């Protein structure tokens, strides 16, 4: 099992010099990583450690980790083949240090074990949909762009259009309520079922217009279609189960002194992070149904470490960042650390 070295004085000064309120700079592609300074401060990458960016996306976190710890090795996972393809340029810029893995982070323990990795000095998560996916009309994630009602992060399985056009009214209402926390779920489900009898709902524009007619605009000014699109995206990609599984496995892989940082964008994600961290810190009962103990025979990898919460309350982006990047406004960051004293007996 690896041990965590204390940051050098120079690195400690650099971490302190970062302003959490300062907006992140875009990557070469224009992607703006959310709460980048806060993520680096909490993860504190250093030395020749082994790290995981479990949600590669635009590569913003990966680049920052590799630059902050010039001798570290980083594994990066993404289920979207397009993200992995985009990452090839970044991997070439850090030869032998960045290893891209196509797959679901809910299987991160298995994916890393196949590459001989059974312990990590740090793990970063940036949940939700990436800017690339939102901004590409052909992916169907955004109600602001006309496109096919798809929302799949991989080109497999049912699309959002399949769910909208096939689910019974009661099941559709439950989906909107549980995954979108839509207060008008039943009314909206009735409207969708009535509309699809006349014509199939196949585009983002069709669905967004339907939702705006059926759901009153909230006082906060958020588009009425926001919760519906969130709910469908989560269901299409089974996101909550993936997050729960990934958190359990990431915690199990932390080396003594290792840190885990998770950035969430809505209450359903943040609730899972809070629950997983609290349970590992001894503040909540009940193991996850995704307990990774049976996945690998290596005891050092499967032992359930105890965590120390680094953020008793979630960190939020500063005004400068939300002003420059409105998509950051709902972000919440939580971090935890496996204490150095938490070692597995031989």
Secondary structure, DSSP 8 states (H G I E B T S, - for coil): --------HHHHHHHHHS-TTS-----TTS---TTHHHHHHHH---TT-EEEES--TTSHHHHHHHHHSTT-EEEEEES-HHHHHHTHHHHHHTTTTEEEEES-GGGHHHHHHTTT---EEEEEEE-S--HHHHH-GGG---TTS--BS---SSS-S--HHHHHHHS-HHHHHHHHHHHH--TTHHHHHHHHHHHHHHS---BHHHHHHHHHHHS---TT---THHHHHHHHHHHHHTHHHHHHHHHHHHHHHEEEEEEEEEEESSHHHHHHHHHHHHHHTTSS----TT-GGGT---HHHHS---EEES-SS-EE--HHHHHH-GGGTT-EEEEEEE-TT-----
